[in-house]
């Protein structure tokens, strides 16, 4: 399990050292810096992304770079869609990952084509916003927030999921593997979320995992990345964000909700027993996806999930204009790569 310990670590310096380590494999500085972004945020890329990063057009330089990756078995070219309509390059050579300090990254392993394309979308979001440095691996996020907050933010307040029970219990921090943008000398943080399903149920869980972290930040943006095939679903996600981030749960409702969740859990363990009138009234009052998501969070975190929902910190930040919810429609076309986008 990772530990949260303040240090002099900085993402800018870490990435410079990573690029230097990759250059030792024979890459140019520009190629090495590009590969750092690929390895940290996706493990896969398409040719146009390298052209965008390098500020060049398709030609001999890009062909030589891609050919070298494949011939030296650093990466595999993954054919996608109809012939001649694009290839993904999946970087899997373990020594490259070891050189950047991420030898066990899941991005190195084979994955479904739909997942690879989703990672291409995330890499686009990172490359399209060079005004931010982008935190990728959980280790980087832990180090950054340790430096930013020290003792003001406990490790158990960071986004996490629990796996297993008892001695086999494991905590995984920042389990969503989505980039977080930072600026070295300014407070704003940008938290990315890629929409891959028509339902915002997973997005609600994501928000609940991050709400305490958002409350500790001076200024933040939750940036929804919406692929064209799911564009009509964007209002559902924006509504979910307003419910969880802009709307405080009143203290009186929070107390009743805590009772209702405990009673709901008790009744679930007592087949045949029915709730009383108070339970029925609470079930009606707390119907809806917001409370369904809160119940799942409460099962994992206890009343801490409800305390976070009743806090004024995040809703006040939204009201002051220091907390932002924005939607970015992904204008590039990805469907030509695979019919699986959004279904992985």
N, C-alpha and C positions, 0 to 999 in steps of 0.2 A: 504494500500500500504506500502511495506517495505521501510525503510529509510536507507541510507548509512551513517553510523556514525562510525568514528574510535574508537577503544577500545583496551583493552588488550586481547581480545578474541583470543584463538588459537584452531585449530581443534584437535590437540593431546589431550589437556586438556579437551576439550568438550567431546570427545569420551570416555575418561577415566571416566568422570562423568556420562555419559550415561550408560556405562557398569556397574558402581556401582549401578545405579538406577535399572537396569534390574536384577542384582544379588539379589536384595531385593525380587524378585518373586520366589526365590529358585533355581536360575540357578548357576552353577559353574562359576568361572571367565572366563574360556575358552568359555563356552556356551554363556555367556553374551556378550563377545567381538564379537563373531560370529554374534549374533543376532543384535548387533549394525550395522554391515555392511549390513546385510540383510534388516533391516528396512530402513536404509538411502538410499540404492541404488536399491532395487528391491521389497521388501515385499514378496518375494517368493524365494525358493531355492530347490535344490535337495540334496539327501543324500550325494553324492560324494563330494559336495562342503563343507559340514561340515567336512567330513573326511580329505579333503585337508587342510582346515584351522587348524584343530586340529592335523594334522600329525598322524592320526591313520587309520586303515583299518576298513571295516565293521565288526561289532561285537556287543557284548552286550551293550557297552557304547553308540554307535550310536542308537541302537534300543530303549534303555531306554529314550534317549533324544527325539527322534521323537514320541515315544508313549506318553511321558509326555506332549508334546506340543498339541497333538491331544486330549488326554483324558481330559486335563484341559481346552479345548476349546480355547487355545491360537492360534491355527492354524487349518486349514482344509487340509486334504490330498486330492489332486486332481488327480484322475486316469488319465493317459495319454497313448495314443497309445495302442498297443496290450497288452493283459494281461501279467503281470510280467515284463514289459519293462520300468518301471519307474513311479515315482510319484512326483508331485510337492507338496510342503508344503507352503500354503499361510497363512502368519501370519496376523491375522485381529483383535486380541484382543485389543480394544482401550486403556485400561490402559497401555499397553506396549508402544504404540505410545506416549501417554501422558507423560510417564516417560522420553522419550528422547526429549521431546519438540516439537513433530510433531503430535499433536492429529488429525489434519485435512488432513494428507497426503493422496493423492489419491491412493497410493500403498496399503492402508488398505482396499479399497473397491474392490468388485468383478470386474473381468475384463475378457475379451475374452481370451481364451486359448492361442491364438497366441501372444497376448501382454505379458502374463505371461512368455512365453518361451523367448521372446525378453529380458525380464528383467533378466532371468537366464543367458543369454549370457553376459549382462552387468556386472552381479555379477561375472561371470568368469573372465572378463577383469580386474576387481578390485582385485580379489583374486590372479590372476596370476602375478600381479605387486606389490609386497609388498614394493618395494623401494620407492613408493609414498604413501602419505596420500591422501585420495580421498574425495573431496567436493561433496556432494550430494544435499541436499535441497537448495533452493534458499536463505534461510536465512544464511546458512553457507557460500555460495559464496559471498553474500553481505558483510558479516562481514570480510571475508578474504581479499577481494579487498579493503575494507575501510582501513584495517590495512596496506596493502601493498602499497597503493598509496595515501591515505589521500586526500588532495585537488588537487592532480595532475590528478585525473581521476574523472570526474563528474558522478553522478549517471545516468544521461540521456545518457551517452556514453556506458553503460553496455548493454549486450544483453537483449532485451525486446520485447514484443508484446503489442499492444494496443487493448483493447476490449471495445465496446460501444462508445457512443458519448456524448458530453455535460456533464451534471452532473453525468451521468452513466458511464463515461469514466473510465476505469481501466487499469493500467499498470501492466503487469506480467513480472517480471524479471527472466532471465534464464529459459524461458518457455520450453526448450527442455528436461529438466530433465535428462541430460546426465552428468556423472561424470567428474570432472576436477581434475587431479592429481597435487599435489604440494609436494615440499620437504622443510622441515623446514629451512634449512640453505643453500639452493642453489636456483638459479633463475629459472630453467626450470619448465614450466607448461605443462601438457599433457591434451589436449582437446579430448575427445573420441567422435566418431560418429559411430553409428551402422547402417550399410546398411541394409535396409529392403525392398527395392524396386529396380527394374531394372533401374529406372529413377533417375538421380541425381538432379532433380528439387528442392526437399526439402533440399537437401544437399547444393545447391547453396544459398538458403535463409538462412540456418544455418550459412554459411560462412560470408554472408553479415551482419548478426546480430553480429558476433564475431570479425569482422575485426578491429574495433577501439580498442577493448580490446587487441587483439593480438599486435597491434601497440604499446601499452603501456608496454608490457612485454619485458624483456631483452632477454629471450630465450624461445622458445615454440615449441611444436609438436602437429600437428593435426593428430590423430591416427585413421585411418579408420579400423573398424572391419567388416570384410567381411565373412559372412557365406558361407559354401561350395556351396550351391545351386546357389549363386549369384556371385561366384568367377569370372566368365567370364565377369561380368559387372564392375569389379574393374578399368580397364583402363578409363572408362567413368568418374568415380568419381575422379580419379587422374588427368585427364584432366581438369575437373571442378575446382579442387583445384588450379592447376597451373594458370588457367585463372583469378581466383579471388584473389589469394594470391601472385603469382609470376610475374604477368603482370600488369604494371601500365597503367592506362588510361591517354593518353597524355592530357595536359591542353587544347589544341585546340579542341581535340575531346570531352573533358568534357564540354566545353562551348556549342558546337553544340548539344551534347546530352541533355543538360539541356533545350535548346530551343525545341528540338524534342519531349521531353517528355511533355512539356507544350502544345505544339501544338497537340500532339496526344490526350491528355486529353481533350483539347478544342473541337477537331473534334468529339470525342466520345460523347460529350454532344450536338452536333449539327448535328442531322441526316440529311443526304442529302448533306451536305457540303463536298467537296473533298479537299484534300491537294494539294498545288502547287508543282512546280518542286523541290523546295528546300526540301519540305517534302518528296517527293518521293525518292530523292537521299539519304536523311538521313535514310529513312526506309530501304533502301538497305544496307547502311553502318553499320547500327546498328541492323541488323538481327542476329538471333542466340540466343541460350539459355542464354548466359552471359547477354545480354542486356534485355532479357525478365525478368530475375531475378532482374536486376537492376531497371527495370521499376516498378515492384511490390514493391521493397524496397523504391523507390522514392515516390510512392503513399502514403506510410506510413510515411516516414521520410523527404520528401522534398529533397532539394539539398544537405543535409548532406550526403545522400547515394552516391551521385556523388563525393562530396569532398573526401570521404573516398576512393573511387575507384581511384582517381587521386593522392593520397598520395604515396610517395616513401618509407614510413617507412616499411611497411610489405614486399614489393618486395625486398628492400635492405636487410632486415633480412634474407630472403630466399637466396639471393645471397651470403651473408657472412657466411652462414651455421648456423645462429642462429635461423632461422625459418625452421622447418622440416615438411614434409608431408610424412607420412609413412602408409603402408598398412599391416595389420595383418590378415592373413587368419585364420579363426576360425577352428582349426583342429578337434575339438570334433564334434561328430555327434549329431544333435538335431532333425533330421527328425523322429526318432523313437518316440519322444514325441508327435508329432502332424503333420499332413499334412498342418497345417495352417501357419507354420513359413514363414515369408516374406510376408504374405498376410493379416496380421491384420490391 
